[in-house]
């Protein structure tokens, strides 16, 4: 069985094999019109757009009017200097969903031990449950006091508060049950795959000089 760190390194090695054809890997100038790209930069960008790695990446370009255009929506598979010379790169992001699918599909055996031992962290709503019980008790005491004082309005309000507190307590009990219910196989697989995909994303961002995940 692989440790967590070993599996992360294993995924990184396979990712390196996937990008072997990208030569030379180099940082691309963001915001620089394509007409001023070097031949090497333009060739590398087109490799990213056309190669096996293209499903892993999402491209946003800025046209001559400053409008952001998604490469997939615009149907851009290759930068043509005659058409896109005044355009520039806005962002190149790593597609995390693609990584999740890739990891869950091709590394299912390596993931099994992590999936089988995964348990969802418990969620506690006990403080709210205690508050609901206290309010229920206060409603009961208020009802008793109103009955002894023969206060009809107080009795009605106390009964209403009693039932509302009981309903709130019941809802909190249901929330506790569903929050602590262990996820099914598919959910566990997704959570674990997503965890390792995050590590792979960080590696890919550094390895390929991609946009930071938090950048707009």
Secondary structure, DSSP 8 states (H G I E B T S, - for coil): ---HHHHHHHHHHHHHHHTTT--S-----TT--GGGS-HHHHHHHHHHHHSTTGGGEEEEEE-TTS-EEEHHHHT-SS--HHHHTT-EEEEEEE-HHHHHHHHHHH-HHHHHHHHHT--------HHHHHHHHHHHHHHHHHHHHHHHTT-HHHHHHHHHHHHHHHHHHHHHHHHHHHHHS---HHHHHHHHHHHHHHHHHHHHHHHHT---TT--
